[in-house]
């Protein structure tokens, strides 16, 4: 059961952050009825939210829980002054801190101009 729930959440990894129930079912390989039941449970806990267009996205409660991850916070706290210094010295519009996770990188923090390329990319975004 836990594996299925985690696969539903993992369906949101990648570029598309707002998914239909069919999208989630397709990405997880689970039947639509099973996906519907699991998404309902995740909605009631706050791990997922449904937007006004009927698409699902990661919920606020899950973000709050994930934000407590000590690895991310410790790394961010240690690196922040270096990121700010690098941003000031280079004049770059945006400086990013990413960590390697398997074959992907995960965005941990970014600082810089709000209109810079990729500025709207959320912390936690993954890239190959």
Secondary structure, 3 states (H helix, E strand, C coil): CHHHHHHHHHCCCCCCCCECHHHHHHHHCCCHHHHHHHHHHHHHHCCEEECCCCCEEECHHHHHHHCCCHHHHHHHHHHHHHHHHHHHHHCCCEEEEEEEECCEEEEEEEEECCCCCCCCCCCCCEEC
